Amino acid sequence: MSQTTESKPQGGQRGKGAPTYGGGRPDAKGGDRPRRPRREPEEEVWVPKTILGQKVASGEISSLEEIIELGLRIQEAGIIKKLLPDLKSEVVDVGIIQKMTSNGQSTRFKAIVATGNENGYLGIGQGKSKQMRIAIEKATNAAYLNVNPIKMGCGSWECRCDQKHSVPFKVKGKGGSVTIEIIPAPRGLGLVAGGKIKRLLELAGLKDAWTTAKGSTPTMNSTSKAILDCLRQTFSQG
């Protein structure tokens, strides 16, 4: 009787038809393993914790202007998300804070986030933490709590239209050493401002305006406060 011998693959070579998985290893069950689908982040369900939050959730209060007229304090970011679901958040500036302590040098991250719906609402917040992600989350939450309504109109004597594309009158705001003035402009001119200042005005919903800035404008903390102070005056004075 003749014996037959089977040849084994040498030098790490695999036989034909051997199933592979991922990096080329055959599956023990004789088939390719399906890849796990990505888990999408689940949206947290907002549970109101304050009396104001409960009134907003029940529909008793339906606008941010009503809260401001009543003089109530907003302590939950979920209130703003409920009233203004179309808000957009954008990181304006990030930085590093270094401090010398008795235990050595400590490093923290700082973030400034702006949120707006490009239609008359803007909020700016700041957050600090040892991790960048947590600093951005704190800044985003603070920006929601600082959202303010902005009165828009056409205050330019060159235009005199009835559309809401600029500020209704000239406003001036201050933050730290920075002073910013926003002047109404005719329709079609655009925003005459620097890069980050222009982006903040776009989030607020302005389309045409002249701006002048004095002071340490590279400091975005003071600059953002000055812009928010300007735009608040359109609602309080108007």
C-alpha positions in Angstrom: 0.0 0.0 0.0 1.3 3.4 -0.8 1.1 6.3 1.7 0.2 9.7 0.7 1.7 12.7 2.5 0.3 16.2 2.7 2.6 19.1 2.3 2.3 21.9 4.9 2.8 25.5 4.0 6.4 26.6 4.9 7.8 30.0 6.0 4.5 31.3 7.4 2.6 30.7 4.1 -1.0 29.7 4.4 -2.9 27.2 2.3 -5.3 28.3 -0.3 -8.8 29.1 0.8 -7.8 29.8 4.4 -10.1 32.5 5.8 -8.4 35.7 7.0 -9.6 38.4 9.5 -8.2 41.9 10.0 -4.5 41.5 9.9 -4.6 38.2 8.0 -5.3 35.7 10.7 -7.8 33.0 9.9 -10.9 32.9 12.1 -11.3 29.9 14.4 -14.8 29.4 13.3 -13.8 29.2 9.6 -15.3 32.6 8.5 -14.6 36.3 8.6 -15.8 38.1 11.7 -18.1 41.1 11.1 -16.7 44.4 12.3 -18.5 46.1 15.2 -20.6 49.1 14.2 -19.6 52.4 15.6 -21.5 53.6 18.6 -23.2 57.0 18.1 -23.1 59.3 21.1 -26.5 59.2 22.8 -28.2 62.5 23.5 -28.7 63.2 27.2 -32.3 63.8 28.2 -32.6 67.1 30.0 -34.2 66.8 33.4 -35.0 70.3 34.8 -33.7 71.0 38.3 -34.9 74.5 39.0 -38.4 76.1 39.1 -37.6 78.1 35.9 -36.5 74.9 34.1 -39.8 73.2 35.0 -41.8 76.1 33.7 -39.8 76.1 30.4 -40.2 72.3 30.1 -43.9 72.5 30.6 -44.3 75.3 28.1 -45.4 78.0 30.6 -42.5 80.1 29.5 -41.7 80.0 25.7 -39.2 82.8 25.0 -35.9 84.1 26.3 -37.2 87.7 26.2 -39.9 86.7 28.7 -37.3 85.4 31.2 -35.3 88.7 30.9 -38.4 90.8 31.4 -39.3 88.9 34.6 -35.7 89.3 35.8 -35.2 85.6 36.4 -31.8 84.0 36.5 -30.9 81.1 34.2 -29.0 78.4 35.9 -29.4 75.5 33.5 -28.0 75.3 29.9 -30.9 73.0 29.1 -33.3 76.0 29.3 -31.5 77.8 26.4 -31.3 74.5 24.4 -35.0 74.1 24.8 -35.9 77.7 23.9 -33.3 78.0 21.1 -32.7 74.6 19.5 -30.9 76.1 16.5 -27.9 77.5 18.4 -24.4 76.8 17.0 -21.3 76.5 19.2 -17.8 77.4 18.0 -14.4 77.5 19.8 -13.0 81.0 19.5 -9.7 80.7 21.3 -7.7 78.2 23.3 -4.6 78.7 25.4 -2.4 77.3 28.2 -2.2 78.7 31.7 1.1 77.9 33.6 1.5 78.6 37.2 4.4 77.9 39.6 3.4 76.3 42.9 5.2 74.8 45.9 4.7 71.3 44.3 6.1 72.5 40.9 4.7 73.9 37.7 1.0 73.4 37.1 -0.5 73.5 33.6 -4.1 74.1 32.8 -6.0 74.8 29.6 -8.3 77.7 28.8 -11.0 77.8 26.2 -13.4 80.5 24.9 -16.5 79.3 23.2 -19.2 81.4 21.4 -22.7 80.2 20.6 -25.3 81.9 18.4 -28.0 81.1 15.9 -27.0 83.8 13.3 -30.4 85.4 13.9 -30.3 87.7 16.9 -28.8 85.7 19.7 -25.2 85.4 21.0 -23.5 84.0 24.1 -19.8 83.8 25.0 -18.3 81.7 27.8 -14.9 80.7 29.2 -13.7 77.5 30.8 -10.5 76.2 32.5 -9.4 72.7 33.3 -6.4 70.4 33.3 -7.9 68.7 30.2 -8.7 70.5 27.0 -12.0 68.6 26.4 -13.3 69.5 29.9 -12.3 73.1 29.4 -14.3 73.3 26.2 -17.3 71.7 27.8 -17.2 74.2 30.6 -16.9 77.1 28.2 -19.8 75.8 26.1 -22.0 75.5 29.2 -21.1 79.0 30.3 -21.8 80.4 26.8 -25.3 78.9 26.9 -25.9 80.6 30.2 -24.7 83.9 28.8 -26.9 84.0 25.7 -28.5 87.4 25.1 -31.0 88.6 22.6 -29.8 91.3 20.1 -32.0 93.9 18.6 -31.3 94.2 14.9 -32.4 96.8 12.3 -31.1 99.3 9.8 -29.6 102.4 11.5 -27.6 103.6 8.4 -28.7 107.0 7.0 -27.4 105.8 3.6 -29.7 102.8 3.4 -32.9 103.5 5.5 -34.5 100.1 4.6 -36.8 98.1 6.8 -34.7 94.9 6.8 -32.8 93.7 9.9 -29.2 93.4 8.6 -27.3 95.7 11.0 -27.5 97.4 14.4 -30.3 100.0 14.8 -27.9 102.6 16.2 -24.2 103.1 17.1 -23.1 101.2 20.2 -19.9 101.1 22.1 -18.8 98.4 24.6 -15.8 97.8 26.8 -14.1 94.7 28.1 -10.9 95.0 30.1 -8.6 97.4 28.1 -10.5 96.8 24.8 -13.1 99.2 23.5 -15.1 98.3 20.5 -17.6 100.4 18.6 -20.1 99.1 16.1 -21.5 101.5 13.5 -24.5 100.6 11.3 -23.7 100.2 7.6 -25.8 100.2 4.4 -26.9 96.9 3.0 -24.4 95.0 0.9 -21.3 96.5 2.5 -20.5 93.4 4.6 -18.7 93.3 8.0 -15.7 95.6 8.2 -13.9 93.8 11.1 -11.0 91.5 11.9 -11.2 87.7 11.6 -12.4 86.6 15.0 -14.5 89.8 15.6 -16.1 89.2 12.3 -17.0 85.6 13.1 -18.6 86.7 16.4 -20.7 89.3 14.6 -21.8 86.6 12.1 -22.9 84.3 14.9 -25.0 87.2 16.2 -26.6 87.6 12.9 -25.2 90.9 11.7 -24.5 91.2 8.0 -23.4 94.8 7.5 -21.5 97.0 10.0 -18.4 99.1 10.5 -16.3 98.4 13.6 -13.4 100.2 15.4 -11.3 98.5 18.1 -8.9 100.0 20.6 -6.7 98.4 23.2 -5.2 94.9 23.5 -7.3 93.4 20.8 -5.3 90.2 20.5 -6.6 89.2 24.0 -9.7 87.4 23.0 -11.1 87.3 26.5 -11.4 91.1 26.7 -12.4 91.4 23.0 -15.2 88.9 23.3 -16.5 90.7 26.4 -16.4 94.0 24.6 -18.4 92.6 21.7 -21.0 91.1 24.0 -21.3 94.4 25.9 -21.9 96.2 22.6 -24.6 93.9 21.4 -26.4 93.8 24.8 -26.9 97.6 24.6 -29.0 97.2 21.4 -31.6 95.3 23.4 -31.4 97.3 26.7 -31.4 100.7 25.1 -33.6 99.9 22.2 
